[in-house]
Amino acid sequence: KIKLGEGKILPGLEIGLTSIRGPKARFLLLLQPALAWGPHGALPRIKPEPALFQSMTVLNTSLPKDKNEENEIKMLRIKTYVNLAVCYYKINKPKHVINMCENLDYITDINKHCKALFYYGRAYEMLGKTEDAIKYYKMAKRLEPKNCEIGKALADMDRYIKKSAATEKDLWQKAFKLEPQTKISNYNVNAEFQVAAREMCQYFADSEEYMKHNLPESISSDGVGFIRDLCAEFEGVVLQENGEGKKKTFSIIKQGPVVD
């Protein structure tokens, strides 16, 4: 804790703090160099320029009169840190977002605050820390399972991971001058069937939701074999066998995302 009047903070900031009243008071304070770090600044880090303190509050300096006022101040502080995290995200400052969330964690249990967890994930995604981003997105998803924005963020991360894996594989193949492996063997199916089957598998692979399509009972064994091998080339797409003997049928299935 810092007491005013002891010369431990910037003179202009002390003047500003003593000029406002009430736990909800806020201000924008522009300090000239003489009332900030001095007419010459604090070189090399701080130049002799006016210092702007934005959206400052005196919530931390307020002494609540009773429990109700204490709770009100706490809620205002939580709201302030969350809103600042959102603002820093919008101006592409992920480290500041994390800092706001860490400050929030001192006030309340952040594991119970969906919006804060979500922006924790956003910040880590911006920093390229995929595992941390997914971790916080999933924590937020558990609090609000039906939140579409969180669901979309997880789906985007899933696509990014799959795309990165495919790109990495392609780079390694090019590095060692390897031809891409194919699991398609020689089946007695015409070119038109092959094109249609590949477009169907691609359609299933691009879907974010669970899908199922029953193959016609008249399909040949070569057609089934071709599609089975083709499915292996697409992430999450499988050929499922149903029944036995003459009643056996086949279905193409796109597996849905797994939610922890």
C-alpha positions as CSV (number, residue, x, y, z in Angstrom):
1,K,0.0,0.0,0.0
2,I,1.2,3.5,-0.8
3,K,0.1,6.5,1.3
4,L,-0.4,9.8,-0.5
5,G,1.6,12.8,0.6
6,E,4.9,10.9,1.1
7,G,6.4,11.6,-2.4
8,K,6.2,7.9,-3.5
9,I,4.1,8.5,-6.6
10,L,4.2,11.0,-9.5
11,P,3.3,14.5,-8.2
12,G,0.6,15.0,-10.9
13,L,-0.9,11.5,-10.2
14,E,-1.2,12.4,-6.5
15,I,-2.9,15.7,-7.4
16,G,-5.3,13.8,-9.6
17,L,-6.2,11.2,-7.0
18,T,-6.8,13.8,-4.3
19,S,-9.1,15.7,-6.6
20,I,-11.8,13.1,-7.2
21,R,-14.4,11.6,-4.9
22,G,-16.4,8.3,-4.6
23,P,-15.6,4.6,-5.4
24,K,-17.0,4.9,-8.9
25,A,-15.0,8.0,-9.9
26,R,-12.9,7.7,-13.1
27,F,-10.8,10.1,-15.1
28,L,-8.3,10.6,-17.9
29,L,-5.2,12.3,-16.5
30,L,-2.7,14.0,-18.8
31,L,0.5,14.9,-16.9
32,Q,3.0,17.3,-18.2
33,P,6.7,16.2,-17.9
34,A,7.4,18.5,-14.9
35,L,4.6,16.7,-12.9
36,A,5.4,13.2,-14.1
37,W,9.0,11.9,-14.4
38,G,10.6,15.4,-14.5
39,P,11.4,17.8,-17.4
40,H,14.0,15.4,-18.8
41,G,12.0,12.2,-18.3
42,A,13.8,9.0,-17.2
43,L,15.9,8.2,-20.2
44,P,16.4,5.9,-22.0
45,R,13.0,4.3,-21.3
46,I,10.8,7.3,-20.6
47,K,11.0,10.3,-22.8
48,P,10.2,13.8,-21.6
49,E,6.7,13.7,-23.0
50,P,3.2,14.2,-21.4
51,A,2.0,11.0,-19.6
52,L,-1.5,9.8,-20.1
53,F,-3.3,7.7,-17.5
54,Q,-6.4,6.2,-19.1
55,S,-9.5,4.9,-17.5
56,M,-8.1,5.1,-14.0
57,T,-10.3,4.3,-11.1
58,V,-10.0,4.8,-7.4
59,L,-11.6,1.5,-6.5
60,N,-8.5,0.2,-4.8
61,T,-8.2,3.4,-2.7
62,S,-11.8,3.3,-1.5
63,L,-12.6,2.2,2.0
64,P,-16.1,0.5,1.9
65,K,-18.5,1.5,4.6
66,D,-20.2,-1.9,4.8
67,K,-20.5,-5.3,3.2
68,N,-22.8,-4.2,0.5
69,E,-20.5,-1.4,-0.6
70,E,-17.5,-3.8,-0.5
71,N,-19.4,-6.2,-2.8
72,E,-20.3,-3.4,-5.1
73,I,-16.7,-2.3,-5.4
74,K,-15.6,-5.9,-6.0
75,M,-18.1,-6.3,-8.9
76,L,-17.0,-3.0,-10.4
77,R,-13.3,-4.1,-10.3
78,I,-14.2,-7.5,-11.9
79,K,-16.1,-5.7,-14.7
80,T,-13.3,-3.2,-15.2
81,Y,-10.6,-5.9,-15.6
82,V,-12.8,-7.9,-18.0
83,N,-13.6,-4.9,-20.1
84,L,-10.0,-3.9,-20.3
85,A,-9.1,-7.5,-21.4
86,V,-11.6,-7.2,-24.2
87,C,-10.2,-3.8,-25.2
88,Y,-6.7,-5.0,-25.3
89,Y,-7.7,-8.0,-27.4
90,K,-9.3,-5.7,-29.9
91,I,-6.1,-3.6,-30.3
92,N,-4.0,-6.8,-30.6
93,K,-2.2,-6.7,-27.2
94,P,-2.4,-10.3,-26.0
95,K,0.1,-9.9,-23.2
96,H,-2.0,-7.1,-21.7
97,V,-5.1,-9.3,-22.0
98,I,-3.3,-12.0,-19.9
99,N,-2.2,-9.3,-17.4
100,M,-5.8,-8.2,-16.9
101,C,-7.0,-11.8,-16.4
102,E,-4.2,-12.4,-13.9
103,N,-5.3,-9.3,-12.0
104,L,-8.9,-10.6,-12.1
105,D,-7.7,-13.9,-10.6
106,Y,-6.7,-12.0,-7.4
107,I,-10.3,-10.7,-6.9
108,T,-12.4,-13.7,-7.9
109,D,-12.2,-17.4,-8.9
110,I,-11.5,-16.9,-12.6
111,N,-12.3,-20.6,-13.2
112,K,-15.9,-19.7,-12.7
113,H,-15.8,-16.6,-15.0
114,C,-16.6,-17.8,-18.6
115,K,-15.8,-14.5,-20.3
116,A,-12.4,-14.1,-18.6
117,L,-11.5,-17.7,-19.5
118,F,-12.5,-17.1,-23.1
119,Y,-10.3,-14.1,-23.5
120,Y,-7.4,-15.9,-21.8
121,G,-7.8,-18.4,-24.6
122,R,-8.0,-15.6,-27.2
123,A,-4.7,-14.1,-25.9
124,Y,-2.9,-17.4,-26.0
125,E,-4.2,-18.1,-29.5
126,M,-2.8,-14.7,-30.6
127,L,0.6,-15.6,-29.1
128,G,0.6,-18.9,-31.0
129,K,0.3,-21.0,-27.8
130,T,-2.2,-23.5,-29.2
131,E,-2.4,-25.9,-26.3
132,D,-2.9,-23.1,-23.7
133,A,-5.6,-21.6,-25.9
134,I,-7.5,-24.8,-26.2
135,K,-7.2,-25.4,-22.5
136,Y,-8.9,-22.1,-21.6
137,Y,-11.5,-22.4,-24.4
138,K,-12.5,-25.8,-23.1
139,M,-12.7,-24.5,-19.5
140,A,-15.0,-21.7,-20.8
141,K,-17.1,-24.2,-22.8
142,R,-17.7,-26.3,-19.7
143,L,-19.2,-23.2,-18.0
144,E,-21.4,-22.3,-21.0
145,P,-21.8,-25.5,-23.2
146,K,-24.2,-23.7,-25.6
147,N,-22.0,-20.7,-26.2
148,C,-21.6,-20.5,-30.0
149,E,-18.6,-18.1,-30.0
150,I,-16.6,-20.5,-27.8
151,G,-17.7,-23.5,-30.0
152,K,-16.5,-21.6,-33.1
153,A,-13.2,-20.8,-31.5
154,L,-12.6,-24.5,-30.7
155,A,-13.6,-25.6,-34.2
156,D,-11.3,-23.0,-35.7
157,M,-8.4,-24.3,-33.5
158,D,-9.2,-27.9,-34.6
159,R,-9.0,-26.9,-38.3
160,Y,-5.8,-25.0,-37.6
161,I,-4.2,-28.0,-36.0
162,K,-5.2,-30.3,-38.8
163,K,-4.0,-27.9,-41.5
164,S,-0.7,-27.4,-39.7
165,A,-0.2,-31.1,-39.5
166,A,-0.9,-31.5,-43.2
167,T,1.4,-28.7,-44.1
168,E,4.2,-30.1,-41.9
169,K,3.8,-33.5,-43.5
170,D,3.9,-32.0,-47.0
171,L,7.1,-30.0,-46.1
172,W,8.8,-33.2,-44.8
173,Q,7.8,-35.1,-47.9
174,K,9.3,-32.3,-50.1
175,A,12.4,-32.1,-48.0
176,F,13.1,-35.8,-48.5
177,K,11.6,-35.8,-52.0
178,L,9.0,-38.4,-51.2
179,E,5.9,-38.9,-53.2
180,P,2.7,-38.5,-51.1
181,Q,1.5,-41.9,-50.0
182,T,-1.9,-43.1,-51.3
183,K,-3.9,-45.9,-49.9
184,I,-6.1,-46.2,-53.0
185,S,-5.4,-49.6,-54.6
186,N,-6.5,-50.8,-58.0
187,Y,-10.3,-51.2,-57.9
188,N,-12.6,-51.8,-60.9
189,V,-14.4,-48.4,-60.7
190,N,-14.6,-45.8,-63.4
191,A,-13.2,-42.3,-63.2
192,E,-16.6,-40.7,-62.7
193,F,-17.2,-42.9,-59.6
194,Q,-13.8,-41.9,-58.3
195,V,-14.4,-38.2,-58.7
196,A,-17.8,-38.4,-57.1
197,A,-16.5,-40.5,-54.2
198,R,-13.7,-38.1,-53.5
199,E,-16.0,-35.0,-53.6
200,M,-18.3,-36.8,-51.1
201,C,-15.5,-37.6,-48.7
202,Q,-14.2,-34.0,-49.0
203,Y,-17.7,-32.7,-48.2
204,F,-17.8,-34.9,-45.1
205,A,-14.3,-33.9,-44.0
206,D,-15.2,-30.1,-44.2
207,S,-18.2,-30.5,-41.9
208,E,-17.8,-29.6,-38.3
209,E,-20.8,-31.7,-37.2
210,Y,-21.5,-35.4,-37.1
211,M,-22.8,-36.7,-40.5
212,K,-23.9,-40.1,-41.8
213,H,-24.7,-41.3,-45.3
214,N,-25.8,-44.8,-46.2
215,L,-24.3,-46.2,-49.4
216,P,-26.7,-47.8,-51.9
217,E,-27.2,-51.6,-51.5
218,S,-26.3,-52.1,-55.1
219,I,-22.8,-50.8,-54.7
220,S,-20.1,-53.3,-55.8
221,S,-17.4,-54.8,-53.6
222,D,-14.8,-52.8,-55.6
223,G,-16.8,-49.6,-55.0
224,V,-16.9,-50.4,-51.2
225,G,-13.2,-51.1,-51.2
226,F,-12.3,-48.0,-53.1
227,I,-14.4,-45.8,-50.7
228,R,-12.9,-47.5,-47.6
229,D,-9.4,-46.7,-48.7
230,L,-10.4,-43.2,-49.8
231,C,-11.9,-42.5,-46.4
232,A,-8.5,-43.1,-44.8
233,E,-7.2,-40.0,-46.6
234,F,-9.7,-37.7,-44.8
235,E,-9.5,-36.9,-41.1
236,G,-12.5,-38.0,-39.1
237,V,-14.2,-39.8,-42.1
238,V,-14.7,-43.6,-41.8
239,L,-16.6,-46.3,-43.6
240,Q,-18.9,-48.3,-41.2
241,E,-20.2,-51.8,-41.8
242,N,-23.7,-52.5,-40.6
243,G,-25.1,-56.1,-40.2
244,E,-23.8,-59.3,-41.6
245,G,-24.1,-61.5,-44.7
246,K,-26.6,-60.5,-47.3
247,K,-28.0,-57.9,-45.0
248,K,-24.7,-56.1,-44.6
249,T,-24.8,-52.4,-45.5
250,F,-22.2,-49.6,-45.5
251,S,-22.3,-46.0,-44.2
252,I,-19.9,-43.1,-44.5
253,I,-19.7,-41.3,-41.2
254,K,-18.1,-38.0,-40.2
255,Q,-17.2,-38.2,-36.6
256,G,-18.2,-35.1,-34.5
257,P,-15.8,-33.1,-32.3
258,V,-15.1,-34.5,-28.9
259,V,-16.0,-32.2,-26.0
260,D,-14.3,-32.8,-22.7
